[in-house]
Amino acid sequence: MAHQPAWTDEELTLAIELLDRRGWYGGNAKTPEYIELSRLLRAANFPRVDVFDESFRSVNSISLKMGNLRGANDEVSGGLRAAERERAFVDKFLRNPQEMRAKARALRARVQHLVE
């Protein structure tokens, strides 16, 4: 497995917005929205990785990250342990949900054509 780059602000914004749309319920590698997010993040390549393998933003890595992000939200149970950066991003989203949802919509609109 190749070294995976840190998640970018754009990727975190899209992931948290998806969790918000799902009511902060978790999922797994078979969750259709996780599969779609994986395809989108791989196509967008926000970290600008020159060469990446099948593990880069795979559905399994999306599922793990979503668990971390759920763990960063003190209002839900069942999440995984979150890093400080994940906690900060979730907090930012929860304090400014309308602004963060708008950012996510703009990001998605900018890169959606890459997976169609």
C-alpha positions as CSV (number, residue, x, y, z in Angstrom):
1,M,0.0,0.0,0.0
2,A,1.4,3.4,-1.0
3,H,1.6,6.2,1.5
4,Q,-1.7,8.1,1.6
5,P,-1.7,11.9,1.6
6,A,-3.5,13.8,4.4
7,W,-7.1,14.6,3.6
8,T,-7.4,18.1,2.1
9,D,-9.9,20.7,3.3
10,E,-12.0,20.0,0.2
11,E,-12.2,16.3,0.9
12,L,-13.1,16.9,4.5
13,T,-15.8,19.4,3.5
14,L,-17.4,16.9,1.1
15,A,-17.2,14.0,3.6
16,I,-18.7,15.9,6.5
17,E,-21.4,17.3,4.3
18,L,-22.3,13.8,3.2
19,L,-22.4,12.7,6.9
20,D,-24.7,15.6,7.6
21,R,-27.0,14.7,4.7
22,R,-27.1,11.1,6.1
23,G,-28.1,12.4,9.6
24,W,-24.6,11.5,10.9
25,Y,-25.5,7.8,10.5
26,G,-22.5,5.6,9.6
27,G,-22.2,3.2,6.7
28,N,-19.7,0.8,5.2
29,A,-17.9,0.0,2.0
30,K,-21.2,-1.1,0.4
31,T,-23.0,2.2,1.2
32,P,-23.9,3.8,-2.2
33,E,-23.0,7.3,-1.1
34,Y,-19.6,6.2,0.1
35,I,-18.9,4.5,-3.2
36,E,-19.9,7.7,-5.0
37,L,-17.7,9.8,-2.7
38,S,-14.8,7.5,-3.3
39,R,-15.2,7.9,-7.1
40,L,-15.5,11.6,-6.8
41,L,-12.5,12.1,-4.6
42,R,-10.3,9.8,-6.7
43,A,-11.3,11.7,-9.9
44,A,-10.8,15.1,-8.3
45,N,-7.5,14.1,-6.8
46,F,-7.5,17.2,-4.5
47,P,-4.1,16.3,-3.0
48,R,-2.6,16.3,-6.5
49,V,-1.0,12.9,-6.1
50,D,1.0,12.1,-9.2
51,V,0.5,8.3,-9.0
52,F,-1.9,6.5,-6.8
53,D,-3.0,2.9,-6.3
54,E,-6.4,1.3,-5.6
55,S,-6.2,2.2,-1.9
56,F,-6.2,6.0,-2.6
57,R,-9.5,7.3,-1.3
58,S,-11.0,3.8,-1.7
59,V,-14.4,3.0,-0.4
60,N,-12.8,1.3,2.6
61,S,-10.7,4.4,3.4
62,I,-13.9,6.5,3.0
63,S,-15.7,4.3,5.5
64,L,-12.9,4.6,8.0
65,K,-12.7,8.4,7.6
66,M,-16.4,8.7,8.1
67,G,-16.1,6.7,11.3
68,N,-13.4,9.1,12.5
69,L,-15.5,12.1,11.5
70,R,-18.5,10.7,13.4
71,G,-16.3,10.3,16.4
72,A,-15.4,14.0,16.2
73,N,-19.1,14.9,16.6
74,D,-20.0,14.8,20.3
75,E,-23.7,14.8,19.4
76,V,-23.6,11.2,17.9
77,S,-22.4,7.9,19.3
78,G,-20.6,5.1,17.7
79,G,-17.8,6.9,15.9
80,L,-14.2,6.1,15.9
81,R,-11.3,8.1,17.5
82,A,-10.9,11.4,15.7
83,A,-7.7,13.4,15.2
84,E,-7.6,17.0,16.3
85,R,-7.9,18.3,12.6
86,E,-11.0,16.2,12.1
87,R,-12.5,17.5,15.3
88,A,-11.7,21.1,14.2
89,F,-13.4,20.5,10.8
90,V,-16.5,18.9,12.3
91,D,-16.8,21.7,14.8
92,K,-16.5,24.3,12.0
93,F,-19.2,22.5,10.1
94,L,-21.5,22.3,13.1
95,R,-21.0,26.0,13.9
96,N,-21.6,27.1,10.3
97,P,-23.7,24.4,8.6
98,Q,-25.3,26.6,5.9
99,E,-21.9,28.0,4.9
100,M,-20.2,24.6,4.9
101,R,-23.1,23.0,2.9
102,A,-22.8,25.8,0.3
103,K,-19.0,25.2,0.1
104,A,-19.6,21.5,-0.4
105,R,-22.2,22.1,-3.1
106,A,-19.8,24.4,-4.9
107,L,-17.0,21.9,-4.7
108,R,-19.2,19.1,-6.0
109,A,-20.4,21.2,-8.9
110,R,-16.8,22.0,-9.8
111,V,-15.7,18.4,-10.0
112,Q,-18.8,16.3,-10.6
113,H,-18.2,16.3,-14.4
114,L,-15.0,14.2,-13.7
115,V,-17.1,11.1,-12.8
116,E,-19.9,11.4,-15.3
